[in-house]
Structure formats: C-alpha cells, structure tokens
Amino acid sequence: MTRPCARPLTDDALLDWWTGEGEAAVRRGAEEHLLGCDSCTGRLGALGALIEGVRDLVRGGRAPAVVTAGVLERLRRDGRAIREYRVPAGGGVWCTVAPDDDVLVARLGAELGAVTRVDLLSRIDDGEEGRIADVPFDPSAGELIVLAPIDEVRSRPAHVERLRLVAVEPRGERVLGEYTFEHTPWPGRPPA
C-alpha cells in the first residue's frame, strides 16, 4: 500500500513535468520529488494515461477538440492526412471528407484579442444546439482551430452544420463569428 504524500505535487506541476513545459527548475524539483514519492508517481501515471487517451482520441479524429496551431503541425508531422477548411467570420464553405482523410479541421477566423472566454456552439441542420464552454484559444492567432470527429461526420448524410463563437463577458454573450459548413458525403460512399 502506498503511503499518502505529506506535500503532494499539484496537478499543474505533474502536467508540466509530463509535457516538458514550464520552468526547468520547477520541473527538476518535481522530478526529484517523484523519485522518492510513490503516491505522486502513481498520480502521474494516472494523469499520463488520461493524457495519452485524449491524444489518441484527438489524433484519430474521434472526438471534437479545440487545438493550437502547434498541435495541428504535430499531427501533420506525424503523417496524418488533414482535410482543412478556413472560414472567415460570417462565411461558409462546401465541404466533404475523403476516405483516406485522418483529421478534419475547421479554422474559424475571429478577432480574439480583447476576449477572455470563448464558447463554441454547434447546430446540425435544425437539431439541438451543443456547446463547448471555455475553449482554449490564443488571443493573437486570429482564429480558433477545431478538430471535428471525422468518423461521425463521414457517416452522416448531406447536412448543414452551423458553428458560432461567442465571447462570454460579465454583461452577457457577444457573437464573435458564425460559420456554415454544407457537408456532402464523398462521391461513391454507400448511403447511410
């Protein structure tokens, strides 16, 4: 049985150590602690398994995710076939997914400089609207990069998906951009 840690590392410290991010001196201190603490090492193992599971879902296009340009470039370096659509605020695009595409990306143009929180809303045809709250974003990027669940999109018949970015502010919500994706199945795909 593992003894509880008297001074456990924070989840942020464990995450920084796992990803190699953060200050080098802090990571070294975390590493020294981990060498002598079975409790924190166990927590690190569980965190690592969770991170790898999420990475597998994102890399495989099986879960929606908002990512940075660095993550997208890493997928490209890993040899993933990426189908990418850039859409300005207020714009739309005709889109599809080819049989050998691995990752489906929507790059949503938006002015994000003065924003502190962004939510992503999605509605397919006239269905229920879904919301991903408080998505990560780079205020200077001028876009939000969304990985769509490619197998789910690939399996759908022709449909229209509308995305909306909203800034969540103390006085309420403000629309940053609306985007329309008119999806057509790949030619020759058997009907669903």
N, C-alpha and C positions, 0 to 999 in steps of 0.2 A: 504494500500500500504506500502511495506517495504522500509524504508529509506536506501540509499546506505551506505555502511560501509566506514568510513574515513581511516581505516587501515585494509583492508581485509587480512585474513589469506591466505597464499599461498596454492596452490593445494597440494603440498607435505606435508604441515602441516596438512591439512584436512585428507589426506590419512593416514599419520602416526597416527593421532588420531583415525580414523576409524578402522585401523588394529591393534592398540595397539603396534605399533612398534616405534622405535625412542627413544630418551631420555625422561625419565619420567618427568623431569622438563619442557621440551618443550610441552609435551602432556598436563600437568597440566595447563600451560599458555593458550594453545589452548582451553581447556575445560572452563576455566574462561571466555575467550573471547566469546565462543559460548553461554554461559549462558545469556549474555547481548546483543547479536548481531543477530537479526532476519535475516539479509542479509547473513551472513556467515553460519548460521544454515540452511537456505534454500539451499545454495550451497552444504553443507554437505549432505543434504537429496538427492539431485540430484546425487551427487557422490556415495552415498551409494546404490541408485537404480541401477546405472550403474555397480558398483562392483558386486552386487547380480545377475544382469542379466548375466554378464560374468561368474560368478561362476556357475550358473545354466547351461549355455552352455557347460562349461568345464566338470562339474560333469556328465552331461548327454551324453558326448561324441559327441556333435552335432557341435562342431567347432574345427578346429585344434588349438593346443596350445603347446607352449614350456613351461614346468613347472620345478620346483625344485623337488628334492627328497622329501622334506617336504610336498609339495602339493600331491605328489603321495601317501605318507604314510597316509596323512589325508583322501584321498579317500578310502584307504584300511581300515582304522579305521572306516569309515562311512559304511562299509559293502559292498562296490562296488565290483563286480566280475571283476577282472582285468586280461585281457589276455596281456601278456608281451613278447616281443621279444628283446633279446640282440643281437646286431650285431656289430662286430668289423669293423673298417675302412677297406674297400676293401672286406667286406664279404657280404653274402646274406643268406636268410632264406626262407623256405617254410612256409606259414602262412595261417591262416583262422580265422574266427570269429564264435564262438558258439552262439546259440540263446539266452542263458542266460548271455552272457558277457555284462557288463555295460561300460567298458572302454578298449580301445585298445591302447597299449603303445609300442613305439619303443624306445629302449635305444641304442643310437648311440655312440659307442666308438670313442673317438677322443682326441688328445693331444691339450688341450686348454690353457695351461699355459702361453704362450707368445702372446696371441691373445687379441685384444681389441674389435673387432667387428666380429660377425659371422652372415652370411646369410644362410638360409635353402632353397634349391631348390628342386623341386619335378617334376617328369615327369611320367605320367601313359602311359604305352605302348609307342607309338610313338607320343603322343599328345603334346600339348603346355606345355612348362615348366613354372611352377609357382614359385614365390619367396616370402619368408617371410624375410623381411630385419631387421637386427639388433636385433636378438633374444636374450632374456636374457640367461645368462649362468654363471656357477660357474667355474672359470678357474682351480680350483683344483679338480673338480669332475671326470675328465677323460671321461665324457660322456655328451650327450645332451639328455634330456628326452622329447619325442614328443608324445602328445596325438592326435591320429587320429580321424577324425569324423566317429565314429563307424557305425552309420546308413547308411552313404554314402558308406563306404567300404563293409558293409554287403549286400547292394543292388546290388553291381557290379558283373558282371560275372567274370570268371577267368581273371586275368590280372597281369601285372608286373609293379611295381612302383619302380622307382629309386630315391633315395634321395641323395643329395650332400650337404656337409657342406663346405662353403668357408670362409676363413678369408679375410676380406676386409681391405686392407692396403693402405697407401699412394701411393705405386708403382703399385697397382692393386690388383687382387684377387689371392689367393692361395688355392688350394683344400686341405682340412683337411681330408676328407674321402668321399667315395662313398659307397652306401648301396643298395642292391637289395632285394625287397620283392616280392616273387612269390605267389600271393594270389589265393587260391582255395576256392570257396564257400563251406559252411558247407554241408556235405552229407545230402541229403534229402530235401534240400532247393528247393522250386519250382523255375524254371527258371525265370529270369527277363523279 
